[in-house]
Amino acid sequence: MNVLMIEDNESVSEMMQMFFLNEGWEATFKYDGKEGLDAFLENPEKWDMITLDLNLPTMDGMAVCREVRKVSNTVPIIMLTARDSESDQVIGLEMGADDYVTKPFSPLTLIARIKALHRRSEIGEHAPDGTTSSDDKFDVETDHFKMNTKTREAYLDNKLIDGLTPKEFDLLYTLAKKPRQVFSREQLLEMVWDYQYFGDERTVDAHIKKLRQKIEKVGPQVIQTVWGVGYKFDDSGVA
């Protein structure tokens, strides 16, 4: 795995370098937001993972994340933040981060998060559940909606839902393959993120918010809130 770590605390970077080497991963370290963004832009296809500090000189993590997402919707991003503020974490997720880790953190925790996120992104490159998929075969298809897990495309009334990140696509697929079934936030965290968040449900809410915004650009809303329970996919009301 090729990891780009954008982190202004050199002691944190030095610590993580040992753990990355132990995993057999290659890592590049940048200590400035603009330098980190430039490293990404030099070769966007190179990186398998980005870890991104929120507080950075020159350009903060939010701005870097936003610029990365303009170029790539697929590279996984984990945001690192010293703030334990719900608003900062939600904003980071809304900017396009797939996950966040709050400082101070255990290196083993970050390694586990990277592995889980990378594993999900790898699975996303293939049809789920061991099935195969051709480019013109839809794995989910209803009267108004269809998804292809090989091309990673989703359509509402034949209009492409553009700009889905890996997590947004996986979240939509998890809901859509079982229409009208209600999923709790805890279930979605375990199924989509591949590990327990220990009750941190705002991660799901932030991704649902961004996903809804992208769906609404092409048609009616198909992700419904079931108050006090969770979320479901339902396109039966689409005209």
DOSE-978568 format. One record per residue (C-alpha): residue number from 1; chain; x, y, z. Coordinates in pm, whole numbers, padded with zeros to 5 digits. Layout:
residues N
NUM, A, X, Y, Z;
...
This chain:
residues 239
1, A, 00000, 00000, 00000;
2, A, 00117, 00353, -00079;
3, A, 00021, 00596, 00198;
4, A, 00041, 00974, 00182;
5, A, 00048, 01116, 00536;
6, A, -00004, 01491, 00560;
7, A, 00079, 01574, 00921;
8, A, 00264, 01875, 01065;
9, A, 00370, 01696, 01384;
10, A, 00700, 01532, 01295;
11, A, 00702, 01310, 01604;
12, A, 00367, 01163, 01500;
13, A, 00498, 01104, 01148;
14, A, 00817, 00940, 01277;
15, A, 00614, 00714, 01503;
16, A, 00379, 00611, 01223;
17, A, 00667, 00552, 00983;
18, A, 00781, 00261, 01201;
19, A, 00435, 00110, 01200;
20, A, 00394, 00157, 00824;
21, A, 00729, -00012, 00762;
22, A, 00625, -00298, 00988;
23, A, 00320, -00350, 00765;
24, A, 00538, -00341, 00454;
25, A, 00372, -00021, 00330;
26, A, 00541, 00264, 00150;
27, A, 00473, 00605, 00303;
28, A, 00540, 00963, 00200;
29, A, 00523, 01234, 00467;
30, A, 00437, 01599, 00409;
31, A, 00425, 01855, 00690;
32, A, 00235, 02133, 00510;
33, A, -00112, 02128, 00357;
34, A, -00012, 02280, 00025;
35, A, 00291, 02051, -00007;
36, A, 00072, 01750, 00068;
37, A, -00183, 01853, -00193;
38, A, 00093, 01909, -00449;
39, A, 00233, 01560, -00377;
40, A, -00109, 01412, -00442;
41, A, -00166, 01612, -00759;
42, A, 00169, 01504, -00905;
43, A, 00036, 01150, -00941;
44, A, -00320, 01098, -00810;
45, A, -00325, 00732, -00915;
46, A, -00023, 00651, -00699;
47, A, -00192, 00671, -00363;
48, A, -00389, 00392, -00196;
49, A, -00461, 00594, 00119;
50, A, -00434, 00950, 00251;
51, A, -00417, 01038, 00620;
52, A, -00483, 01406, 00662;
53, A, -00437, 01625, 00970;
54, A, -00704, 01887, 01025;
55, A, -00471, 02163, 01149;
56, A, -00199, 02226, 00891;
57, A, 00011, 02528, 00791;
58, A, -00051, 02702, 00455;
59, A, -00370, 02505, 00379;
60, A, -00584, 02331, 00640;
61, A, -00707, 01973, 00616;
62, A, -01060, 02071, 00516;
63, A, -00932, 02264, 00213;
64, A, -00691, 01987, 00116;
65, A, -00969, 01727, 00138;
66, A, -01198, 01939, -00077;
67, A, -00930, 01982, -00346;
68, A, -00842, 01611, -00345;
69, A, -01208, 01522, -00398;
70, A, -01222, 01750, -00702;
71, A, -00967, 01518, -00862;
72, A, -01054, 01178, -00714;
73, A, -01370, 01037, -00560;
74, A, -01204, 00702, -00499;
75, A, -00886, 00756, -00297;
76, A, -00969, 00677, 00069;
77, A, -00911, 00963, 00314;
78, A, -00878, 00937, 00692;
79, A, -00881, 01271, 00870;
80, A, -00675, 01314, 01187;
81, A, -00786, 01580, 01430;
82, A, -00684, 01694, 01776;
83, A, -01032, 01837, 01820;
84, A, -01302, 01627, 01980;
85, A, -01569, 01847, 01829;
86, A, -01868, 01689, 01659;
87, A, -01898, 01979, 01415;
88, A, -01535, 01949, 01298;
89, A, -01567, 01575, 01246;
90, A, -01896, 01604, 01058;
91, A, -01761, 01885, 00839;
92, A, -01458, 01671, 00760;
93, A, -01682, 01384, 00652;
94, A, -01897, 01622, 00449;
95, A, -01584, 01751, 00272;
96, A, -01528, 01396, 00149;
97, A, -01325, 01219, 00418;
98, A, -01419, 00853, 00460;
99, A, -01325, 00828, 00825;
100, A, -01164, 01022, 01107;
101, A, -00942, 00944, 01405;
102, A, -00922, 01180, 01703;
103, A, -00583, 01263, 01853;
104, A, -00421, 01142, 02066;
105, A, -00461, 00803, 01900;
106, A, -00302, 00462, 01927;
107, A, -00091, 00379, 01620;
108, A, -00254, 00036, 01616;
109, A, -00595, 00202, 01600;
110, A, -00493, 00405, 01295;
111, A, -00342, 00096, 01130;
112, A, -00666, -00095, 01192;
113, A, -00874, 00188, 01045;
114, A, -00649, 00206, 00738;
115, A, -00674, -00170, 00684;
116, A, -01051, -00169, 00720;
117, A, -01096, 00125, 00482;
118, A, -00851, -00021, 00229;
119, A, -01023, -00360, 00248;
120, A, -01361, -00203, 00173;
121, A, -01221, -00001, -00117;
122, A, -01060, -00317, -00259;
123, A, -01389, -00504, -00232;
124, A, -01557, -00214, -00408;
125, A, -01348, -00277, -00717;
126, A, -01517, -00615, -00755;
127, A, -01876, -00728, -00743;
128, A, -01982, -00786, -00381;
129, A, -02072, -01113, -00210;
130, A, -01856, -01314, -00447;
131, A, -02077, -01246, -00748;
132, A, -01957, -01148, -01090;
133, A, -02072, -00851, -01288;
134, A, -02039, -00747, -01650;
135, A, -02026, -00382, -01747;
136, A, -02387, -00384, -01869;
137, A, -02534, -00589, -01583;
138, A, -02701, -00410, -01294;
139, A, -02672, -00565, -00950;
140, A, -02965, -00361, -00820;
141, A, -03252, -00272, -01052;
142, A, -03599, -00137, -00973;
143, A, -03853, 00063, -01173;
144, A, -03662, 00386, -01109;
145, A, -03317, 00291, -00982;
146, A, -03021, 00077, -01082;
147, A, -02662, 00019, -00969;
148, A, -02363, -00152, -01129;
149, A, -02099, -00259, -00878;
150, A, -01834, -00315, -01146;
151, A, -01855, 00030, -01302;
152, A, -01947, 00180, -00960;
153, A, -02234, 00371, -01117;
154, A, -02583, 00444, -00986;
155, A, -02876, 00581, -01185;
156, A, -03209, 00730, -01085;
157, A, -03455, 00728, -01376;
158, A, -03156, 00670, -01608;
159, A, -02977, 00981, -01477;
160, A, -02628, 00919, -01337;
161, A, -02581, 01007, -00970;
162, A, -02245, 01172, -01017;
163, A, -01945, 01206, -00786;
164, A, -02013, 00925, -00539;
165, A, -01722, 00851, -00307;
166, A, -01643, 00484, -00228;
167, A, -01822, 00503, 00107;
168, A, -02125, 00680, -00041;
169, A, -02155, 00415, -00312;
170, A, -02122, 00130, -00060;
171, A, -02377, 00293, 00169;
172, A, -02624, 00340, -00115;
173, A, -02570, -00017, -00234;
174, A, -02624, -00159, 00116;
175, A, -02957, 00022, 00144;
176, A, -03076, -00026, -00215;
177, A, -03018, -00400, -00241;
178, A, -03285, -00445, 00029;
179, A, -03555, -00189, -00056;
180, A, -03777, -00070, 00230;
181, A, -03574, -00263, 00488;
182, A, -03483, -00033, 00775;
183, A, -03120, -00034, 00885;
184, A, -03007, 00111, 01215;
185, A, -02701, 00333, 01223;
186, A, -02515, 00063, 01414;
187, A, -02592, -00192, 01142;
188, A, -02474, 00044, 00868;
189, A, -02151, 00120, 01056;
190, A, -02073, -00249, 01081;
191, A, -02177, -00338, 00725;
192, A, -02032, -00042, 00534;
193, A, -01731, 00056, 00747;
194, A, -01638, -00303, 00835;
195, A, -01581, -00235, 01204;
196, A, -01757, -00101, 01509;
197, A, -01755, 00272, 01578;
198, A, -01860, 00219, 01938;
199, A, -02174, 00425, 01902;
200, A, -02036, 00708, 01688;
201, A, -02343, 00734, 01469;
202, A, -02275, 01082, 01327;
203, A, -02046, 00920, 01070;
204, A, -02351, 00759, 00907;
205, A, -02556, 01079, 00931;
206, A, -02284, 01286, 00762;
207, A, -02252, 01040, 00473;
208, A, -02630, 01016, 00435;
209, A, -02648, 01396, 00413;
210, A, -02390, 01412, 00134;
211, A, -02545, 01117, -00045;
212, A, -02888, 01280, -00038;
213, A, -02747, 01602, -00182;
214, A, -02605, 01412, -00479;
215, A, -02926, 01213, -00534;
216, A, -03137, 01530, -00527;
217, A, -02936, 01674, -00817;
218, A, -03093, 01414, -01049;
219, A, -03433, 01338, -00898;
220, A, -03655, 01274, -00596;
221, A, -03512, 01154, -00267;
222, A, -03502, 00775, -00229;
223, A, -03328, 00751, 00111;
224, A, -03584, 00786, 00385;
225, A, -03533, 00850, 00756;
226, A, -03722, 00621, 00991;
227, A, -03727, 00832, 01303;
228, A, -03582, 00666, 01609;
229, A, -03459, 00368, 01409;
230, A, -03239, 00452, 01110;
231, A, -03262, 00471, 00731;
232, A, -03414, 00283, 00438;
233, A, -03413, 00294, 00059;
234, A, -03756, 00337, -00099;
235, A, -03817, 00456, -00457;
236, A, -04182, 00348, -00465;
237, A, -04293, 00711, -00438;
238, A, -04091, 00829, -00736;
239, A, -04328, 00965, -01000;
